[in-house]
Amino acid sequence: MVPHLRVPHWRGAAARSAAAWPAEKKRRAVRLFVFGALVAVSCVLIGVATGLVEPTPVPVAEPRSPVEQVVSYAIRWRGPQSDPLITLPSGITVKSSNYRGVKIGDSTYYYNLAPRPSFDPLARGDLTEDQIRVIAVVGDAPNRVMIYTVKGESSSRGGPVDP
């Protein structure tokens, strides 16, 4: 009998039993899985490196003291729900916390970012230094944040502020 030329014949092909085929299928499935996992991980790494995929932000613990809370408003934007943007008549868009202050309890705390542009009542000229009570000065210029209240408003400590 002459072997057909179009049918490949390998040595040991007859030695392969029907039981060998499932093991080969498993190996093939494992190779396919490993290849797919490598492609997926590569795609995620490329996406993160190019900025197309952003990691889920880690929630930031809420600061406890009024000074920490006001500083958190000053150093980052807390989103449109907590700190909506305001467009001033001049066309400049600012955070409402910088323009109207941060309400904590019964008090409104204002922050001034001088020497950087700031739109709080003191920077706008609506208040003078005699009308404010400085609560804290955090950091050094140019990253200084001065936190103050208006004299005569009740403080977060429970009583009226000295005039």
C-alpha atoms as an extended CHARMM CRD file, in Angstrom:
* protein
*
       163  EXT
         1         1  MET       CA              0.0000000000        0.0000000000        0.0000000000  PROA      1               0.0000000000
         2         2  VAL       CA              1.3210000000        3.3910000000       -0.9840000000  PROA      2               0.0000000000
         3         3  PRO       CA              0.7740000000        6.2400000000        1.4650000000  PROA      3               0.0000000000
         4         4  HSD       CA             -1.2490000000        9.1300000000        0.1410000000  PROA      4               0.0000000000
         5         5  LEU       CA              1.0010000000       12.1460000000       -0.4020000000  PROA      5               0.0000000000
         6         6  ARG       CA             -1.4980000000       14.6850000000        0.9180000000  PROA      6               0.0000000000
         7         7  VAL       CA             -1.9570000000       13.0200000000        4.2660000000  PROA      7               0.0000000000
         8         8  PRO       CA              0.9000000000       13.7290000000        6.6860000000  PROA      8               0.0000000000
         9         9  HSD       CA              2.3750000000       10.7460000000        8.4460000000  PROA      9               0.0000000000
        10        10  TRP       CA              4.3310000000       11.2890000000       11.6340000000  PROA      10              0.0000000000
        11        11  ARG       CA              6.4100000000        8.7960000000       13.4840000000  PROA      11              0.0000000000
        12        12  GLY       CA              4.6520000000        7.5400000000       16.5200000000  PROA      12              0.0000000000
        13        13  ALA       CA              1.2650000000        8.7430000000       15.3300000000  PROA      13              0.0000000000
        14        14  ALA       CA             -0.1170000000        5.2850000000       15.8850000000  PROA      14              0.0000000000
        15        15  ALA       CA              1.2560000000        5.3220000000       19.4270000000  PROA      15              0.0000000000
        16        16  ARG       CA             -0.9730000000        8.2050000000       20.3880000000  PROA      16              0.0000000000
        17        17  SER       CA             -4.0250000000        6.8450000000       22.0180000000  PROA      17              0.0000000000
        18        18  ALA       CA             -7.4070000000        8.4420000000       22.3630000000  PROA      18              0.0000000000
        19        19  ALA       CA             -6.5330000000        9.2500000000       25.9930000000  PROA      19              0.0000000000
        20        20  ALA       CA             -3.7200000000       11.6060000000       24.8760000000  PROA      20              0.0000000000
        21        21  TRP       CA             -6.0800000000       13.9970000000       23.0890000000  PROA      21              0.0000000000
        22        22  PRO       CA             -7.7870000000       15.4550000000       26.2390000000  PROA      22              0.0000000000
        23        23  ALA       CA             -4.3710000000       16.2330000000       27.7700000000  PROA      23              0.0000000000
        24        24  GLU       CA             -3.3520000000       18.0680000000       24.5980000000  PROA      24              0.0000000000
        25        25  LYS       CA             -6.6190000000       20.0160000000       24.6610000000  PROA      25              0.0000000000
        26        26  LYS       CA             -5.9240000000       21.0340000000       28.2600000000  PROA      26              0.0000000000
        27        27  ARG       CA             -2.4140000000       22.2180000000       27.3550000000  PROA      27              0.0000000000
        28        28  ARG       CA             -3.8140000000       24.1820000000       24.4410000000  PROA      28              0.0000000000
        29        29  ALA       CA             -6.4930000000       25.7560000000       26.7090000000  PROA      29              0.0000000000
        30        30  VAL       CA             -3.8580000000       26.7120000000       29.3080000000  PROA      30              0.0000000000
        31        31  ARG       CA             -1.6520000000       28.2940000000       26.6080000000  PROA      31              0.0000000000
        32        32  LEU       CA             -4.6390000000       30.2180000000       25.2490000000  PROA      32              0.0000000000
        33        33  PHE       CA             -5.5670000000       31.4210000000       28.7550000000  PROA      33              0.0000000000
        34        34  VAL       CA             -2.0060000000       32.5650000000       29.5080000000  PROA      34              0.0000000000
        35        35  PHE       CA             -1.8020000000       34.3750000000       26.1620000000  PROA      35              0.0000000000
        36        36  GLY       CA             -5.1530000000       36.0960000000       26.7890000000  PROA      36              0.0000000000
        37        37  ALA       CA             -4.0940000000       37.1460000000       30.3030000000  PROA      37              0.0000000000
        38        38  LEU       CA             -0.8410000000       38.6180000000       28.9670000000  PROA      38              0.0000000000
        39        39  VAL       CA             -2.7260000000       40.5700000000       26.2970000000  PROA      39              0.0000000000
        40        40  ALA       CA             -5.2330000000       41.8880000000       28.8740000000  PROA      40              0.0000000000
        41        41  VAL       CA             -2.5220000000       42.9720000000       31.3260000000  PROA      41              0.0000000000
        42        42  SER       CA             -0.5720000000       44.6230000000       28.5050000000  PROA      42              0.0000000000
        43        43  CYS       CA             -3.6600000000       46.5480000000       27.3820000000  PROA      43              0.0000000000
        44        44  VAL       CA             -4.3290000000       47.7970000000       30.9240000000  PROA      44              0.0000000000
        45        45  LEU       CA             -0.6930000000       48.8710000000       31.3850000000  PROA      45              0.0000000000
        46        46  ILE       CA             -0.6980000000       50.7250000000       28.0680000000  PROA      46              0.0000000000
        47        47  GLY       CA             -4.0240000000       52.3610000000       28.9550000000  PROA      47              0.0000000000
        48        48  VAL       CA             -2.7490000000       53.5430000000       32.3460000000  PROA      48              0.0000000000
        49        49  ALA       CA              0.5300000000       54.7930000000       30.8580000000  PROA      49              0.0000000000
        50        50  THR       CA             -1.2660000000       56.8050000000       28.1740000000  PROA      50              0.0000000000
        51        51  GLY       CA             -3.9870000000       58.1080000000       30.4950000000  PROA      51              0.0000000000
        52        52  LEU       CA             -6.8360000000       56.3050000000       28.7280000000  PROA      52              0.0000000000
        53        53  VAL       CA             -7.5710000000       54.2360000000       31.8340000000  PROA      53              0.0000000000
        54        54  GLU       CA             -7.6430000000       55.9490000000       35.2170000000  PROA      54              0.0000000000
        55        55  PRO       CA             -7.4550000000       54.0300000000       38.4770000000  PROA      55              0.0000000000
        56        56  THR       CA            -10.3890000000       54.2930000000       40.8680000000  PROA      56              0.0000000000
        57        57  PRO       CA             -9.6980000000       57.1730000000       43.2660000000  PROA      57              0.0000000000
        58        58  VAL       CA             -9.1740000000       56.2370000000       46.8810000000  PROA      58              0.0000000000
        59        59  PRO       CA            -11.7020000000       58.0040000000       49.1160000000  PROA      59              0.0000000000
        60        60  VAL       CA            -10.0710000000       60.6310000000       51.2910000000  PROA      60              0.0000000000
        61        61  ALA       CA            -10.9280000000       60.6020000000       54.9800000000  PROA      61              0.0000000000
        62        62  GLU       CA            -12.8780000000       63.6780000000       56.0110000000  PROA      62              0.0000000000
        63        63  PRO       CA            -10.7660000000       66.0430000000       58.1490000000  PROA      63              0.0000000000
        64        64  ARG       CA            -12.0080000000       66.5660000000       61.6920000000  PROA      64              0.0000000000
        65        65  SER       CA            -11.0530000000       70.0730000000       62.8400000000  PROA      65              0.0000000000
        66        66  PRO       CA            -12.4800000000       73.1860000000       61.1480000000  PROA      66              0.0000000000
        67        67  VAL       CA             -8.9660000000       74.2450000000       60.1070000000  PROA      67              0.0000000000
        68        68  GLU       CA             -8.3270000000       70.8700000000       58.4190000000  PROA      68              0.0000000000
        69        69  GLN       CA            -11.7090000000       71.0540000000       56.6830000000  PROA      69              0.0000000000
        70        70  VAL       CA            -11.0980000000       74.5690000000       55.3640000000  PROA      70              0.0000000000
        71        71  VAL       CA             -7.5750000000       73.6550000000       54.2110000000  PROA      71              0.0000000000
        72        72  SER       CA             -9.0270000000       70.6830000000       52.3250000000  PROA      72              0.0000000000
        73        73  TYR       CA            -11.3380000000       73.1050000000       50.4640000000  PROA      73              0.0000000000
        74        74  ALA       CA             -8.4230000000       75.4410000000       49.7810000000  PROA      74              0.0000000000
        75        75  ILE       CA             -5.9860000000       72.8890000000       48.3590000000  PROA      75              0.0000000000
        76        76  ARG       CA             -8.3300000000       70.9100000000       46.0880000000  PROA      76              0.0000000000
        77        77  TRP       CA            -11.6770000000       71.2220000000       44.3790000000  PROA      77              0.0000000000
        78        78  ARG       CA            -14.2590000000       69.0000000000       46.0450000000  PROA      78              0.0000000000
        79        79  GLY       CA            -16.5770000000       68.7730000000       43.0530000000  PROA      79              0.0000000000
        80        80  PRO       CA            -19.7230000000       70.5290000000       41.8920000000  PROA      80              0.0000000000
        81        81  GLN       CA            -21.8880000000       69.1850000000       44.7330000000  PROA      81              0.0000000000
        82        82  SER       CA            -19.7030000000       70.3270000000       47.6490000000  PROA      82              0.0000000000
        83        83  ASP       CA            -17.9850000000       73.3180000000       46.0730000000  PROA      83              0.0000000000
        84        84  PRO       CA            -19.7490000000       74.6080000000       42.9310000000  PROA      84              0.0000000000
        85        85  LEU       CA            -17.9510000000       77.0310000000       40.6580000000  PROA      85              0.0000000000
        86        86  ILE       CA            -19.0730000000       80.6570000000       40.4430000000  PROA      86              0.0000000000
        87        87  THR       CA            -18.5480000000       82.9240000000       37.4290000000  PROA      87              0.0000000000
        88        88  LEU       CA            -17.8490000000       86.4790000000       38.5630000000  PROA      88              0.0000000000
        89        89  PRO       CA            -18.9830000000       89.5540000000       36.5690000000  PROA      89              0.0000000000
        90        90  SER       CA            -15.3910000000       89.8860000000       35.3320000000  PROA      90              0.0000000000
        91        91  GLY       CA            -15.7260000000       86.4440000000       33.6970000000  PROA      91              0.0000000000
        92        92  ILE       CA            -13.3680000000       84.6670000000       36.1220000000  PROA      92              0.0000000000
        93        93  THR       CA            -14.5800000000       81.3050000000       37.4480000000  PROA      93              0.0000000000
        94        94  VAL       CA            -13.7900000000       80.6030000000       41.1080000000  PROA      94              0.0000000000
        95        95  LYS       CA            -14.6930000000       78.0210000000       43.7370000000  PROA      95              0.0000000000
        96        96  SER       CA            -17.6770000000       79.0650000000       45.8310000000  PROA      96              0.0000000000
        97        97  SER       CA            -15.7320000000       78.1330000000       48.9800000000  PROA      97              0.0000000000
        98        98  ASN       CA            -13.1300000000       80.7990000000       48.1530000000  PROA      98              0.0000000000
        99        99  TYR       CA            -15.7910000000       83.4230000000       47.4010000000  PROA      99              0.0000000000
       100       100  ARG       CA            -18.4940000000       82.6580000000       49.9970000000  PROA      100             0.0000000000
       101       101  GLY       CA            -16.4820000000       80.7360000000       52.5910000000  PROA      101             0.0000000000
       102       102  VAL       CA            -16.9610000000       77.3120000000       54.1520000000  PROA      102             0.0000000000
       103       103  LYS       CA            -19.8990000000       76.8440000000       56.5220000000  PROA      103             0.0000000000
       104       104  ILE       CA            -19.0020000000       74.5680000000       59.4380000000  PROA      104             0.0000000000
       105       105  GLY       CA            -21.5540000000       74.3960000000       62.2180000000  PROA      105             0.0000000000
       106       106  ASP       CA            -22.7720000000       77.9260000000       62.9650000000  PROA      106             0.0000000000
       107       107  SER       CA            -19.6510000000       79.6290000000       61.5880000000  PROA      107             0.0000000000
       108       108  THR       CA            -18.4630000000       80.5810000000       58.1520000000  PROA      108             0.0000000000
       109       109  TYR       CA            -14.7260000000       80.2200000000       57.6570000000  PROA      109             0.0000000000
       110       110  TYR       CA            -12.9710000000       82.0990000000       54.8700000000  PROA      110             0.0000000000
       111       111  TYR       CA             -9.5640000000       81.3610000000       53.4260000000  PROA      111             0.0000000000
       112       112  ASN       CA             -7.0850000000       83.6990000000       51.8050000000  PROA      112             0.0000000000
       113       113  LEU       CA             -4.4560000000       82.3400000000       49.4310000000  PROA      113             0.0000000000
       114       114  ALA       CA             -2.1880000000       85.4140000000       49.1630000000  PROA      114             0.0000000000
       115       115  PRO       CA              0.1950000000       85.9020000000       47.3840000000  PROA      115             0.0000000000
       116       116  ARG       CA             -1.7910000000       83.7260000000       44.9530000000  PROA      116             0.0000000000
       117       117  PRO       CA             -5.0550000000       85.0530000000       43.5130000000  PROA      117             0.0000000000
       118       118  SER       CA             -7.8200000000       84.7940000000       46.0910000000  PROA      118             0.0000000000
       119       119  PHE       CA            -11.4340000000       85.9460000000       45.9740000000  PROA      119             0.0000000000
       120       120  ASP       CA            -12.3940000000       85.8750000000       49.6490000000  PROA      120             0.0000000000
       121       121  PRO       CA            -14.0100000000       88.9900000000       51.2590000000  PROA      121             0.0000000000
       122       122  LEU       CA            -10.6650000000       90.2630000000       52.5910000000  PROA      122             0.0000000000
       123       123  ALA       CA             -8.9710000000       89.9560000000       49.1800000000  PROA      123             0.0000000000
       124       124  ARG       CA            -11.9690000000       91.5870000000       47.4490000000  PROA      124             0.0000000000
       125       125  GLY       CA            -11.8760000000       94.5240000000       49.8650000000  PROA      125             0.0000000000
       126       126  ASP       CA            -15.3120000000       93.7750000000       51.3580000000  PROA      126             0.0000000000
       127       127  LEU       CA            -13.6840000000       93.3730000000       54.7940000000  PROA      127             0.0000000000
       128       128  THR       CA            -10.7370000000       95.0430000000       56.4950000000  PROA      128             0.0000000000
       129       129  GLU       CA             -8.1830000000       93.4210000000       58.7810000000  PROA      129             0.0000000000
       130       130  ASP       CA             -9.9800000000       94.9850000000       61.7720000000  PROA      130             0.0000000000
       131       131  GLN       CA            -13.1780000000       93.1230000000       60.8930000000  PROA      131             0.0000000000
       132       132  ILE       CA            -11.6920000000       89.6160000000       60.8310000000  PROA      132             0.0000000000
       133       133  ARG       CA            -10.4150000000       87.1560000000       63.4140000000  PROA      133             0.0000000000
       134       134  VAL       CA             -7.5130000000       85.0170000000       62.1450000000  PROA      134             0.0000000000
       135       135  ILE       CA             -8.0170000000       81.3790000000       63.1280000000  PROA      135             0.0000000000
       136       136  ALA       CA             -4.8890000000       79.8690000000       61.5940000000  PROA      136             0.0000000000
       137       137  VAL       CA             -2.1220000000       80.4420000000       59.0700000000  PROA      137             0.0000000000
       138       138  VAL       CA             -1.0610000000       77.1910000000       57.4180000000  PROA      138             0.0000000000
       139       139  GLY       CA              2.0740000000       76.8180000000       55.2860000000  PROA      139             0.0000000000
       140       140  ASP       CA              4.4930000000       79.3750000000       53.9100000000  PROA      140             0.0000000000
       141       141  ALA       CA              4.3170000000       81.6190000000       50.8550000000  PROA      141             0.0000000000
       142       142  PRO       CA              3.5170000000       80.9010000000       48.0760000000  PROA      142             0.0000000000
       143       143  ASN       CA              1.4890000000       78.0070000000       49.5290000000  PROA      143             0.0000000000
       144       144  ARG       CA              0.1620000000       79.9040000000       52.5380000000  PROA      144             0.0000000000
       145       145  VAL       CA             -3.4840000000       79.6340000000       53.5630000000  PROA      145             0.0000000000
       146       146  MET       CA             -4.8670000000       82.1140000000       56.1070000000  PROA      146             0.0000000000
       147       147  ILE       CA             -8.1440000000       80.9910000000       57.6710000000  PROA      147             0.0000000000
       148       148  TYR       CA            -10.3660000000       83.5760000000       59.2960000000  PROA      148             0.0000000000
       149       149  THR       CA            -13.8750000000       84.3780000000       60.4440000000  PROA      149             0.0000000000
       150       150  VAL       CA            -15.7450000000       87.6640000000       60.5850000000  PROA      150             0.0000000000
       151       151  LYS       CA            -15.7640000000       89.2400000000       64.0490000000  PROA      151             0.0000000000
       152       152  GLY       CA            -19.1910000000       89.1820000000       65.6280000000  PROA      152             0.0000000000
       153       153  GLU       CA            -20.2370000000       85.8510000000       64.0770000000  PROA      153             0.0000000000
       154       154  SER       CA            -20.6320000000       82.9260000000       66.4350000000  PROA      154             0.0000000000
       155       155  SER       CA            -17.5930000000       80.6740000000       66.4820000000  PROA      155             0.0000000000
       156       156  SER       CA            -17.5500000000       76.9010000000       66.1490000000  PROA      156             0.0000000000
       157       157  ARG       CA            -16.5730000000       76.7620000000       69.8270000000  PROA      157             0.0000000000
       158       158  GLY       CA            -20.0920000000       77.7870000000       70.8350000000  PROA      158             0.0000000000
       159       159  GLY       CA            -19.9580000000       81.4650000000       71.7460000000  PROA      159             0.0000000000
       160       160  PRO       CA            -19.7570000000       84.8010000000       70.0220000000  PROA      160             0.0000000000
       161       161  VAL       CA            -16.3880000000       85.9350000000       68.7370000000  PROA      161             0.0000000000
       162       162  ASP       CA            -14.8680000000       88.9600000000       70.4650000000  PROA      162             0.0000000000
       163       163  PRO       CA            -15.5100000000       92.1330000000       68.4450000000  PROA      163             0.0000000000
